[in-house]
Every structure is written in C-alpha cells, then in structure tokens.
Amino acid sequence: MQFTTAMLADAAQVQGGKLFVLGGGFDTISARSLPVVHRTLCVALVAEVDPDERHRDLELVITLIDEDGNALGVEAKGKLRVGAPPNLPPGSSSIVPIVSPFYNVRFEEAKGYAFVVTFEGSELARVRFRVVQVG
C-alpha cells in the first residue's frame, strides 16, 4: 500500500468511492491565544492498494505528534478491507479514499506538528502543519 494523497482538511467525506474535501491542503493553524482547541481536523488520504493486499484486514494507525516526535495522545486506529471490483484489469491496484476526522484537538504551543500514518508498523505518510500565534 502507498498513499498518493495525504492532506489536512476542515471537512472531508467519502461517497461513491470518491473523496470530497472542504477546506483542504492547508499547513497552518492560526490562533489568537494559546492553548487553542481546533474543533475539527480531518486527515484525507487516497491509498493505492496492491492486488496481494486485497481481501484481508489492513491495519492503519494515524498518530498526532509534535515537532520533537512526542505523541500527543491523539490517535485513530482502523482496519481497511479492500475487494476487487469486477471490472478491474488483472494485476491492477485499487484506489481507495480514506477520511479520519479528529475533534477538539488541543494545541498547547505554537510549533510544528504532524499526523503520521502507519501501515503494519511502517510509516507511509506524514502530514505536517504548524500552529502559529497571531495578533
């Protein structure tokens, strides 16, 4: 498995095998004061699943870390099971959109953060962003 897309979004959903993103692709959260609670953050992904990975549970973990590599206790775990559509040519990969929402995430400091996506213990994506204090 590999990810062809990995981004932060204000909102995202999967409908009919398509990824719908609202307010996506940003890398900065601006806050007037700290700590700040961000009401909704979505990690939007598009996975390319190899034929040999189909029809079994694929465990994904998404973990929020700070720029020093410290886990912040914000994590999502899930299992993905992908079948083969009947019209897919033999040997072709499947494209699978994935959305993981996070609610009321608290950021104590203005610094860098990342959502790290792992599959079977290996990091496959890192969505970096920063929190900055303004005005």
Steps between C-alpha positions, in 0.01 A plus 500: 500500500605854432329836527468720194334779701528603865369834624330686781149629444230682691257230390507198270286200416495201270192447283473257212871423509592868461671734746319828567715761678401838647776738602782258423871521443595752770812491715442776757254543784489858628403565861446826686593340830647175624411237585249471215243230428439426133143373472539276196802377306477230235782295357402427140687221324492316171654153522622284215445143615697224325323184377672282763361725777137445407252286696682534832497746788746783446570676829559874485601726789499880488686671785545870578854595601678827568816618325710326765340164420288485817161329463220726623246231584293566188474183294269311267524128427304315240487202271449534128381210288513545124340272245557496126235663281386267223613738225856547632767362264707214649803621694363853542507688829185629666465870580333552838416838659519513882392769745585517869342788695641629829290716732597761760874460460685715753831662409697635794781668307576683178724253317504226239280191508429202275247226456701182434329219309638150552413170340629176651749698709647698209446870448332563166402866532570804715269801479693794643352827623569772753310698758586871512388773735375815327411853610 
